């Protein structure tokens, strides 16, 4: 349970004590998994291969279920911090930051970018919030 505006309660996908970020459901899975706390066949981490790519911030509010979640490397290069202005560089993030190869190492510091959508449900609380991952920027890794 998450508190929303004016102390209203909303539901979210929380596994243990972790708020989850996700892509869209695989076609055919959305209806069969309704009501379960952790949908089967749902990916909760960046995929290492998929038939879709996500290089643009425009378009859909959520990545397709089989998309590679873009991870950009925002760490300093040769001791020099990367200059990234959210207002001017975000629409061109693919040209502004290089991609980080592979999975984000455990214990790293990263920014997760997501779109947030809400839906109504037939149980209390009646509003559910979804965090649709778009990309991540790696800012630091463990020493």
DSSP file (Angstrom, degrees, kcal/mol; ACC not computed):
  #  RESIDUE AA STRUCTURE BP1 BP2  ACC     N-H-->O    O-->H-N    N-H-->O    O-->H-N    TCO  KAPPA ALPHA  PHI   PSI    X-CA   Y-CA   Z-CA
    1    1 A X              0   0    0      0, 0.0     2,-0.4     0, 0.0    10,-0.2   0.000 360.0 360.0 360.0 138.2    0.0    0.0    0.0
    2    2 A X  E     -A   10   0A   0      8,-2.9     8,-2.9   127,-0.0     2,-0.4  -0.952 360.0-119.3-126.4 143.6    1.3    3.5   -0.9
    3    3 A X  E     -A    9   0A   0     -2,-0.4     6,-0.2     6,-0.2     3,-0.1  -0.707  34.7-174.4 -84.9 135.0   -0.1    6.8    0.2
    4    4 A X    >   -     0   0    0      4,-4.3     3,-1.1    -2,-0.4    -1,-0.1  -0.134  42.9 -29.7-106.4-156.1   -1.3    9.0   -2.6
    5    5 A X  G >  S+     0   0    0      1,-0.3     3,-1.9     2,-0.2    -1,-0.3  -0.319 128.1   5.7 -62.0 140.7   -2.6   12.6   -2.8
    6    6 A X  G 3  S-     0   0    0      1,-0.3    -1,-0.3    -3,-0.1    -2,-0.0   0.830 131.2 -63.5  53.2  39.0   -4.3   13.9    0.3
    7    7 A X  G <  S+     0   0    0     -3,-1.1    -1,-0.3     1,-0.2    -2,-0.2   0.654  92.1 152.2  62.3  19.2   -3.5   10.7    2.3
    8    8 A X    <   -     0   0    0     -3,-1.9    -4,-4.3    -5,-0.1     2,-0.4  -0.526  44.6-120.0 -75.2 149.4   -5.6    8.5    0.0
    9    9 A X  E     +A    3   0A   0     -6,-0.2   118,-0.4    -2,-0.2     2,-0.3  -0.729  32.3 179.0 -94.3 139.6   -4.4    4.9   -0.3
   10   10 A X  E     -A    2   0A   0     -8,-2.9    -8,-2.9    -2,-0.4     2,-0.3  -0.950  23.4-123.0-133.6 155.8   -3.3    3.4   -3.6
   11   11 A X  E     +b  128   0B   0    116,-3.1   118,-3.2    -2,-0.3     2,-0.3  -0.678  29.0 175.2 -97.2 153.3   -2.1   -0.1   -4.4
   12   12 A X  E     -b  129   0B   0     -2,-0.3     2,-0.9   116,-0.2   118,-0.1  -0.967  42.7 -91.7-149.0 160.5    1.3   -0.8   -6.2
   13   13 A X        +     0   0    0    116,-0.5     7,-2.4    -2,-0.3     2,-0.5  -0.685  53.4 168.5 -77.7 107.0    3.3   -3.9   -7.1
   14   14 A X  E     -G   19   0C   0     -2,-0.9     2,-0.6     5,-0.2     5,-0.2  -0.988  20.1-164.8-124.4 124.4    5.5   -4.5   -4.1
   15   15 A X  E >  S-G   18   0C   0      3,-2.3     3,-1.9    -2,-0.5     2,-0.5  -0.943  71.7 -38.9-110.2 115.5    7.5   -7.7   -3.8
   16   16 A X  T 3  S-     0   0    0     -2,-0.6    -2,-0.0     1,-0.2     0, 0.0  -0.603 125.7 -31.9  66.6-119.9    8.8   -8.1   -0.2
   17   17 A X  T 3  S+     0   0    0     -2,-0.5     2,-0.5     2,-0.1    -1,-0.2   0.048 116.8 106.3-115.2  24.4    9.7   -4.5    0.6
   18   18 A X  E <   -G   15   0C   0     -3,-1.9    -3,-2.3     0, 0.0     2,-0.4  -0.912  64.1-139.8-111.9 124.3   10.7   -3.5   -2.9
   19   19 A X  E     -G   14   0C   0     -2,-0.5     2,-0.2    -5,-0.2    -5,-0.2  -0.687  31.8-135.4 -76.2 127.0    8.7   -1.3   -5.2
   20   20 A X        -     0   0    0     -7,-2.4   111,-0.4    -2,-0.4     2,-0.4  -0.603  16.2-159.0 -95.2 148.3    8.8   -2.9   -8.6
   21   21 A X        +     0   0    0     23,-0.3     2,-0.3    -2,-0.2   111,-0.2  -0.937  26.7 171.7-113.8 141.8    9.4   -1.2  -12.0
   22   22 A X  B     -c  132   0B   0    109,-2.2   111,-1.4    -2,-0.4    41,-0.2  -0.937  31.4-123.2-148.4 168.0    8.2   -3.2  -15.0
   23   23 A X        -     0   0    0     20,-0.6    41,-0.2    -2,-0.3    42,-0.2  -0.350  57.8 -65.0 -95.2-175.2    7.6   -3.3  -18.8
   24   24 A X        -     0   0    0     39,-2.5    -1,-0.2    -2,-0.1     2,-0.1  -0.278  61.0 -95.1 -66.0 159.8    4.2   -4.2  -20.4
   25   25 A X        -     0   0    0      1,-0.1    40,-0.4    -3,-0.1     2,-0.2  -0.414  43.3-100.0 -68.8 151.5    2.8   -7.6  -19.9
   26   26 A X    >>  -     0   0    0     15,-0.2     3,-2.6    39,-0.1     4,-0.7  -0.542  54.7 -89.1 -66.9 139.0    3.4  -10.2  -22.6
   27   27 A X  T 34 S+     0   0    0      1,-0.3    -1,-0.1    -2,-0.2    -3,-0.0  -0.254 117.2  21.5 -53.3 134.5    0.3  -10.4  -24.9
   28   28 A X  T 34 S+     0   0    0     -3,-0.1     4,-0.5     1,-0.0    -1,-0.3   0.210 109.3  81.0  91.3 -15.6   -2.1  -13.0  -23.5
   29   29 A X  T <> S+     0   0    0     -3,-2.6     4,-1.5     2,-0.1    -2,-0.2   0.742  72.5  73.5 -92.1 -26.4   -0.6  -12.8  -20.0
   30   30 A X  T  < S+     0   0    0     -4,-0.7     4,-0.3     1,-0.2     3,-0.2   0.912 102.8  37.4 -59.4 -47.5   -2.3   -9.6  -18.7
   31   31 A X  T >4 S+     0   0    0      1,-0.2     3,-0.9     2,-0.2    -1,-0.2   0.872 114.2  54.4 -74.8 -36.0   -5.8  -11.2  -18.2
   32   32 A X  T 34 S+     0   0    0     -4,-0.5    -1,-0.2     1,-0.2    -2,-0.2   0.719 110.8  46.9 -72.0 -18.8   -4.6  -14.5  -16.9
   33   33 A X  T >< S+     0   0    0     -4,-1.5     3,-1.9    -3,-0.2    -1,-0.2   0.411  78.0 128.4-103.2   1.5   -2.5  -12.9  -14.2
   34   34 A X  T <  S+     0   0    0     -3,-0.9     3,-0.1    -4,-0.3    -3,-0.0  -0.310  74.1  21.4 -61.2 137.9   -5.0  -10.4  -12.8
   35   35 A X  T 3  S+     0   0    0      1,-0.3    -1,-0.3     2,-0.1     2,-0.2   0.243  94.1 116.6  91.3 -14.0   -5.4  -10.7   -9.1
   36   36 A X    <   -     0   0    0     -3,-1.9    -1,-0.3     1,-0.1     3,-0.3  -0.597  63.6-137.5 -86.5 152.8   -2.0  -12.4   -8.4
   37   37 A X  S    S+     0   0    0      1,-0.3     2,-0.4    -2,-0.2    -1,-0.1   0.821  96.6  23.6 -80.2 -30.9    0.6  -10.5   -6.4
   38   38 A X  S    S-     0   0    0    -25,-0.1    -1,-0.3   -23,-0.0     4,-0.1  -0.821  90.1-135.7-135.2  94.9    3.6  -11.5   -8.6
   39   39 A X    >   -     0   0    0     -2,-0.4     3,-0.9    -3,-0.3     2,-0.1  -0.127  21.9-113.7 -54.1 141.2    2.5  -12.3  -12.1
   40   40 A X  T 3  S+     0   0    0      1,-0.2     3,-0.1   -11,-0.1    -1,-0.1  -0.393  97.2  19.2 -70.1 152.8    4.0  -15.4  -13.7
   41   41 A X  T 3  S+     0   0    0      1,-0.2     2,-0.5    -2,-0.1   -15,-0.2   0.765  90.6 139.6  58.1  29.0    6.3  -14.8  -16.7
   42   42 A X    <   -     0   0    0     -3,-0.9     2,-0.5   -17,-0.1    -1,-0.2  -0.888  47.2-139.8-105.1 134.0    6.8  -11.2  -15.8
   43   43 A X        +     0   0    0     -2,-0.5   -20,-0.6     1,-0.1     4,-0.1  -0.813  21.9 176.1 -96.0 125.7   10.3   -9.7  -16.1
   44   44 A X        +     0   0    0     -2,-0.5   -23,-0.3   -22,-0.1     2,-0.3   0.324  64.4  51.2-110.7   5.9   11.3   -7.3  -13.3
   45   45 A X  S    S-     0   0    0     58,-0.0    24,-0.1     1,-0.0    58,-0.0  -0.908 102.6 -71.6-135.4 165.3   14.9   -6.6  -14.4
   46   46 A X        -     0   0    0     -2,-0.3     2,-0.2     1,-0.1    22,-0.1  -0.289  51.7-125.5 -58.2 137.3   16.5   -5.5  -17.7
   47   47 A X        -     0   0    0     20,-0.5    22,-0.3     1,-0.1     3,-0.1  -0.526   5.4-146.8 -80.7 152.9   16.4   -8.2  -20.3
   48   48 A X  S    S+     0   0    0      1,-0.3     2,-0.3    -2,-0.2    -1,-0.1   0.599  82.9  16.5 -95.4 -13.3   19.6   -9.2  -22.0
   49   49 A X        +     0   0    0     18,-0.1     2,-0.3     0, 0.0    -1,-0.3  -0.984  68.8 146.1-153.7 150.6   18.0  -10.0  -25.3
   50   50 A X        -     0   0    0     -2,-0.3    17,-0.1    -3,-0.1    18,-0.1  -0.972  51.4-112.2-172.6 167.2   14.7   -9.2  -26.9
   51   51 A X  S    S+     0   0    0     -2,-0.3     2,-0.3    15,-0.1    16,-0.1   0.578  96.0  63.7 -89.1  -9.1   13.1   -8.5  -30.2
   52   52 A X  B     -h   67   0D   0     14,-0.9    16,-1.2    12,-0.1     2,-0.3  -0.813  64.3-157.6-113.7 155.0   12.3   -4.9  -29.4
   53   53 A X        -     0   0    0     -2,-0.3     2,-0.4    14,-0.2    11,-0.1  -0.890   7.8-149.8-124.8 161.1   14.6   -2.0  -28.6
   54   54 A X        +     0   0    0     14,-0.4    16,-0.2    -2,-0.3     9,-0.0  -0.791  40.4 137.3-132.4  89.3   13.9    1.2  -26.8
   55   55 A X        +     0   0    0     -2,-0.4     2,-0.4    15,-0.0    39,-0.3   0.549  57.4  66.6-110.2 -10.0   15.9    4.1  -28.0
   56   56 A X        -     0   0    0      2,-0.1    36,-0.1    -3,-0.1    35,-0.1  -0.890  59.9-152.9-117.0 143.7   13.4    6.9  -28.1
   57   57 A X  S    S+     0   0    0     -2,-0.4    -1,-0.1    34,-0.3     2,-0.1   0.588  75.6  86.4 -85.5 -10.9   11.6    8.6  -25.3
   58   58 A X  S    S+     0   0    0     33,-0.1     2,-0.4     3,-0.0    -2,-0.1  -0.370  74.8  32.0 -83.9 167.6    8.7    9.5  -27.5
   59   59 A X  S    S+     0   0    0     -2,-0.1    -2,-0.0     2,-0.0     0, 0.0  -0.738  97.4  34.4  97.0-136.6    5.7    7.2  -28.2
   60   60 A X        -     0   0    0     -2,-0.4     4,-0.0     1,-0.1     3,-0.0  -0.076  64.3-130.8 -63.1 154.6    4.3    4.7  -25.7
   61   61 A X  S    S+     0   0    0      1,-0.1     2,-0.3     2,-0.0    54,-0.3   0.630  91.8  36.3 -78.7 -14.5    4.2    5.2  -22.0
   62   62 A X  S    S-     0   0    0     52,-0.1   -39,-0.1    72,-0.0    72,-0.1  -0.985  85.2-110.7-140.2 149.3    5.7    1.7  -21.3
   63   63 A X        -     0   0    0     70,-0.8   -39,-2.5    -2,-0.3    70,-0.1  -0.436  44.9 -97.6 -72.0 150.7    8.3   -0.5  -23.0
   64   64 A X    >   -     0   0    0    -41,-0.2     3,-1.7   -11,-0.1    -1,-0.1  -0.280  38.3-106.0 -62.1 158.0    7.1   -3.6  -24.7
   65   65 A X  T 3  S+     0   0    0    -40,-0.4   -39,-0.1     1,-0.3   -42,-0.1   0.774 119.3  43.5 -60.0 -27.6    7.4   -6.8  -22.7
   66   66 A X  T 3  S+     0   0    0      2,-0.1   -14,-0.9   -13,-0.0    -1,-0.3   0.219  87.2 123.5-105.3  15.2   10.4   -8.0  -24.7
   67   67 A X  B <   -h   52   0D   0     -3,-1.7   -20,-0.5   -16,-0.1     2,-0.5  -0.446  66.2-118.5 -76.4 146.8   12.3   -4.7  -24.9
   68   68 A X        -     0   0    0    -16,-1.2     2,-0.6    -2,-0.1   -14,-0.4  -0.752  31.5-126.9 -76.2 126.4   15.9   -4.3  -23.7
   69   69 A X        -     0   0    0     -2,-0.5     2,-0.2   -22,-0.3    66,-0.1  -0.676  28.0-121.3 -76.7 118.7   15.7   -1.7  -21.0
   70   70 A X  E     -d  135   0B   0     64,-0.7    66,-2.2    -2,-0.6     2,-0.5  -0.409  27.4-167.5 -65.4 131.4   18.3    1.0  -22.0
   71   71 A X  E     -d  136   0B   0     29,-0.3    29,-3.5    64,-0.2     2,-0.3  -0.983   6.5-160.5-119.6 118.4   21.0    1.5  -19.4
   72   72 A X  E     -dE 137  99B   0     64,-3.1    66,-3.3    -2,-0.5     2,-0.8  -0.746  18.0-124.6-101.0 146.8   23.1    4.6  -19.9
   73   73 A X  E     +dE 138  98B   0     25,-3.1    25,-0.5    -2,-0.3    66,-0.1  -0.807  34.7 165.3 -94.7 108.5   26.6    5.1  -18.4
   74   74 A X        +     0   0    0     64,-2.6     8,-0.4    -2,-0.8    -1,-0.1   0.188  35.8 120.9-105.9  14.3   26.6    8.4  -16.5
   75   75 A X  S    S-     0   0    0     63,-0.2    65,-0.1     1,-0.1     5,-0.1  -0.412  74.8 -86.8 -77.8 155.4   29.8    7.7  -14.6
   76   76 A X        -     0   0    0     63,-0.3     2,-0.5     5,-0.1     5,-0.2  -0.249  37.4-139.0 -57.7 147.7   32.9   10.0  -14.8
   77   77 A X  B >  S-I   80   0E   0      3,-2.5     3,-1.9     1,-0.2    -1,-0.1  -0.962  79.5 -15.8-112.8 122.0   35.3    9.3  -17.7
   78   78 A X  T 3  S-     0   0    0     -2,-0.5    -1,-0.2     1,-0.3     3,-0.1   0.863 130.4 -52.6  52.2  40.2   39.0    9.5  -16.9
   79   79 A X  T 3  S+     0   0    0      1,-0.2     2,-0.5    -3,-0.1    -1,-0.3   0.450 114.8 116.7  80.1   0.5   38.1   11.4  -13.7
   80   80 A X  B <   -I   77   0E   0     -3,-1.9    -3,-2.5    -5,-0.1    -1,-0.2  -0.895  65.5-124.5-106.7 127.1   36.0   14.0  -15.5
   81   81 A X        -     0   0    0     -2,-0.5     2,-0.3    -5,-0.2    -6,-0.1  -0.361  26.9-114.4 -65.6 145.1   32.3   14.2  -14.7
   82   82 A X        -     0   0    0     -8,-0.4     2,-0.7    -2,-0.0    -1,-0.1  -0.647  23.7-133.3 -79.2 134.5   29.9   13.8  -17.6
   83   83 A X        +     0   0    0     -2,-0.3     2,-0.4    13,-0.1    -1,-0.0  -0.823  35.0 166.0 -92.5 117.2   27.9   17.0  -18.4
   84   84 A X        -     0   0    0     -2,-0.7     2,-0.7   -10,-0.1     3,-0.1  -0.953  19.8-163.5-136.5 113.4   24.2   16.1  -18.8
   85   85 A X     >> -     0   0    0     -2,-0.4     4,-3.6     1,-0.2     5,-0.6  -0.872   9.3-154.2 -99.3 115.4   21.5   18.7  -18.8
   86   86 A X  H  >5S+     0   0    0     -2,-0.7     4,-1.3     1,-0.2     5,-0.3   0.891  91.4  52.6 -57.1 -43.1   18.1   17.1  -18.3
   87   87 A X  H  45S+     0   0    0      1,-0.2     4,-0.2     2,-0.1    -1,-0.2   0.906 125.4  21.4 -62.9 -42.9   16.2   20.0  -20.0
   88   88 A X  H  45S+     0   0    0     -3,-0.2    -2,-0.2     2,-0.1    -1,-0.2   0.791 128.9  42.1 -97.9 -29.6   18.3   19.9  -23.2
   89   89 A X  H ><5S+     0   0    0     -4,-3.6     3,-1.3     1,-0.1     7,-0.3   0.727  92.1  78.8 -93.3 -23.4   19.9   16.4  -23.3
   90   90 A X  G ><<S+     0   0    0     -4,-1.3     3,-1.5    -5,-0.6     4,-0.2   0.894  91.6  52.3 -57.9 -43.8   17.0   14.2  -22.2
   91   91 A X  G 3  S+     0   0    0     -5,-0.3   -34,-0.3     1,-0.3    -1,-0.3   0.754 119.4  38.4 -63.3 -18.8   15.2   14.2  -25.6
   92   92 A X  G X> S+     0   0    0     -3,-1.3     4,-1.6    -4,-0.2     3,-1.3  -0.161  73.9 137.8-120.0  36.7   18.5   13.1  -27.2
   93   93 A X  H <>  +     0   0    0     -3,-1.5     4,-2.5     1,-0.3    -1,-0.1   0.817  67.6  60.7 -58.2 -33.8   19.8   10.8  -24.4
   94   94 A X  H 34 S+     0   0    0    -39,-0.3    -1,-0.3     1,-0.2     5,-0.1   0.840 112.4  38.5 -62.5 -32.3   21.0    8.2  -27.0
   95   95 A X  H <4 S+     0   0    0     -3,-1.3    -1,-0.2    -6,-0.2    -2,-0.2   0.697 117.7  51.1 -88.2 -21.0   23.4   10.8  -28.4
   96   96 A X  H  < S+     0   0    0     -4,-1.6     2,-0.3    -7,-0.3    -2,-0.2   0.848 114.6  30.7 -86.8 -37.0   24.3   12.3  -25.0
   97   97 A X  S  < S-     0   0    0     -4,-2.5     2,-0.2    -5,-0.2    -1,-0.1  -0.926  76.7-123.3-125.9 147.6   25.2    9.2  -23.0
   98   98 A X  E     -E   73   0B   0    -25,-0.5   -25,-3.1    -2,-0.3     2,-0.2  -0.526  35.7-102.8 -83.4 156.6   26.8    5.9  -24.0
   99   99 A X  E     -E   72   0B   0    -27,-0.3     2,-0.5    -2,-0.2   -27,-0.3  -0.556  26.7-129.0 -77.7 141.9   25.0    2.6  -23.3
  100  100 A X        -     0   0    0    -29,-3.5     2,-0.4    -2,-0.2   -29,-0.3  -0.805  27.4-125.2 -87.2 128.7   26.3    0.5  -20.4
  101  101 A X        -     0   0    0     -2,-0.5     2,-0.1     2,-0.0   -29,-0.0  -0.617  65.7 -13.5 -79.8 128.4   26.9   -3.1  -21.6
  102  102 A X  S    S-     0   0    0     -2,-0.4     2,-0.1   -54,-0.1    -2,-0.1  -0.352 104.1 -17.9  88.5-164.7   25.1   -5.8  -19.6
  103  103 A X        -     0   0    0      1,-0.1     2,-0.4    -2,-0.1    -2,-0.0  -0.439  69.3-102.4 -79.9 151.0   23.3   -5.8  -16.3
  104  104 A X        -     0   0    0     -2,-0.1    -1,-0.1     1,-0.1     3,-0.1  -0.613  47.3-111.5 -70.4 126.9   23.7   -3.1  -13.6
  105  105 A X    >   -     0   0    0     -2,-0.4     3,-1.5     1,-0.1    -1,-0.1  -0.293  36.1 -96.5 -62.5 144.9   26.1   -4.5  -10.9
  106  106 A X  T 3  S+     0   0    0      1,-0.2    36,-0.3    35,-0.1    -1,-0.1  -0.342 110.8  27.6 -58.8 137.8   24.5   -5.2   -7.5
  107  107 A X  T 3  S+     0   0    0      1,-0.3    -1,-0.2    -3,-0.1    -2,-0.1   0.519  91.2 138.6  86.7   6.3   25.1   -2.4   -5.1
  108  108 A X    <   -     0   0    0     -3,-1.5     2,-0.5    33,-0.1    -1,-0.3  -0.311  54.0-123.3 -79.5 165.5   25.3    0.3   -7.8
  109  109 A X  E     +F  140   0B   0     31,-2.8    30,-2.8    -2,-0.1    31,-1.8  -0.960  43.5 158.9-110.0 123.5   23.8    3.8   -7.7
  110  110 A X  E     -F  138   0B   0     -2,-0.5     2,-0.5    28,-0.2    28,-0.2  -0.969  40.4-125.4-144.7 156.3   21.5    4.5  -10.6
  111  111 A X  E     -F  137   0B   0     26,-2.5    26,-2.4    -2,-0.3     2,-0.6  -0.909  24.9-153.8-100.1 129.2   18.6    6.8  -11.6
  112  112 A X  E     -F  136   0B   0     -2,-0.5     2,-0.5    24,-0.2    24,-0.2  -0.922   4.9-157.4-106.9 122.7   15.6    4.9  -12.8
  113  113 A X  E     +F  135   0B   0     22,-2.9    21,-3.0    -2,-0.6    22,-1.4  -0.859  24.5 157.8-100.4 130.7   13.3    6.8  -15.3
  114  114 A X  E     -F  133   0B   0     -2,-0.5     2,-0.4    19,-0.3    19,-0.2  -0.964  39.2-125.7-145.3 160.5    9.7    5.7  -15.5
  115  115 A X  E     -F  132   0B   0     17,-2.2    17,-2.9   -54,-0.3     2,-0.5  -0.845  28.5-141.5-100.9 149.5    6.3    6.8  -16.5
  116  116 A X  E     +F  131   0B   0     -2,-0.4     2,-0.3    15,-0.2    15,-0.2  -0.952  22.5 175.4-117.6 127.0    3.6    6.5  -13.8
  117  117 A X  E     -F  130   0B   0     13,-2.0    13,-3.0    -2,-0.5     2,-0.3  -0.890  13.5-150.9-124.4 157.8    0.1    5.4  -14.7
  118  118 A X  E     -F  129   0B   0     -2,-0.3     2,-0.3    11,-0.2    11,-0.2  -0.922  11.7-179.3-126.1 155.5   -2.9    4.7  -12.5
  119  119 A X  E     -F  128   0B   0      9,-2.3     9,-3.2    -2,-0.3     2,-0.3  -0.960  26.1-115.4-144.5 161.6   -5.9    2.4  -13.0
  120  120 A X  E     -F  127   0B   0     -2,-0.3     2,-0.3     7,-0.2     7,-0.2  -0.734  28.9-170.4 -99.0 152.0   -9.0    1.5  -11.0
  121  121 A X        -     0   0    0      5,-2.3     2,-0.2    -2,-0.3     4,-0.1  -0.908  33.7-112.6-136.7 164.1   -9.7   -1.9   -9.5
  122  122 A X  S    S+     0   0    0     -2,-0.3     2,-0.3     2,-0.1     4,-0.1  -0.117  91.8  62.8 -92.9  37.1  -12.6   -3.6   -7.9
  123  123 A X  S    S-     0   0    0      2,-0.2     2,-0.4    -2,-0.2    -2,-0.3  -0.949  94.4 -52.2-149.4 169.3  -11.1   -3.9   -4.4
  124  124 A X  S    S+     0   0    0     -2,-0.3     2,-0.1     2,-0.1  -114,-0.1  -0.751 122.7  36.3 -92.7 134.4   -9.7   -1.6   -1.7
  125  125 A X  S    S-     0   0    0     -2,-0.4    -2,-0.2  -116,-0.2  -114,-0.1   0.643  82.9-162.5 -69.5 151.6   -7.8    0.5   -2.3
  126  126 A X        +     0   0    0   -117,-0.2    -5,-2.3    -2,-0.1     2,-0.5   0.507  66.3  73.5 -88.0  -2.9   -9.5    1.1   -5.7
  127  127 A X  E     - F   0 120B   0   -118,-0.4  -116,-3.1    -7,-0.2     2,-0.4  -0.940  61.9-167.8-111.7 133.1   -6.6    3.0   -7.3
  128  128 A X  E     -bF  11 119B   0     -9,-3.2    -9,-2.3    -2,-0.5     2,-0.4  -0.961   7.4-151.0-119.7 136.6   -3.5    1.1   -8.5
  129  129 A X  E     -bF  12 118B   0   -118,-3.2  -116,-0.5    -2,-0.4     2,-0.4  -0.876   7.7-161.3-108.1 139.2   -0.3    2.8   -9.5
  130  130 A X  E     - F   0 117B   0    -13,-3.0   -13,-2.0    -2,-0.4     2,-0.7  -0.964  10.1-150.4-121.2 136.3    2.1    1.3  -12.1
  131  131 A X  E     - F   0 116B   0     -2,-0.4  -109,-2.2  -111,-0.4     2,-0.8  -0.898  15.2-162.9-106.9 103.2    5.8    2.3  -12.5
  132  132 A X  E     -cF  22 115B   0    -17,-2.9   -17,-2.2    -2,-0.7  -109,-0.2  -0.771  16.2-135.2 -93.8 105.1    6.6    1.7  -16.2
  133  133 A X  E     + F   0 114B   0   -111,-1.4   -70,-0.8    -2,-0.8   -19,-0.3  -0.319  30.9 169.0 -63.9 137.4   10.4    1.6  -16.6
  134  134 A X  E     -     0   0B   0    -21,-3.0   -64,-0.7     1,-0.5     2,-0.3   0.713  61.1 -34.8-113.1 -45.9   11.8    3.5  -19.6
  135  135 A X  E     -dF  70 113B   0    -22,-1.4   -22,-2.9   -66,-0.1    -1,-0.5  -0.971  48.9-130.9-166.5 172.2   15.6    3.6  -18.9
  136  136 A X  E     -dF  71 112B   0    -66,-2.2   -64,-3.1    -2,-0.3     2,-0.5  -0.971   7.0-150.2-133.0 150.3   18.3    3.7  -16.2
  137  137 A X  E     -dF  72 111B   0    -26,-2.4   -26,-2.5    -2,-0.3     2,-0.5  -0.982  17.5-141.2-120.3 118.1   21.4    5.9  -15.9
  138  138 A X  E     +dF  73 110B   0    -66,-3.3   -64,-2.6    -2,-0.5   -28,-0.2  -0.675  26.1 170.8 -79.5 123.1   24.2    4.3  -14.0
  139  139 A X  E     -     0   0B   0    -30,-2.8     2,-0.3    -2,-0.5   -63,-0.3   0.673  61.7  -1.0-106.6 -24.7   25.9    6.8  -11.7
  140  140 A X  E     - F   0 109B   0    -31,-1.8   -31,-2.8   -65,-0.1    -1,-0.4  -0.966  53.7-152.9-165.8 148.8   28.3    4.7   -9.7
  141  141 A X        -     0   0    0     -2,-0.3   -33,-0.1   -33,-0.2   -34,-0.1  -0.867  42.0 -84.6-121.3 157.7   29.4    1.1   -9.1
  142  142 A X              0   0    0    -36,-0.3   -34,-0.1    -2,-0.3    -1,-0.1  -0.271 360.0 360.0 -61.4 146.7   30.8   -0.5   -5.9
  143  143 A X              0   0    0     -3,-0.0    -1,-0.2     0, 0.0    -2,-0.0   0.488 360.0 360.0 -69.0 360.0   34.5   -0.1   -5.5
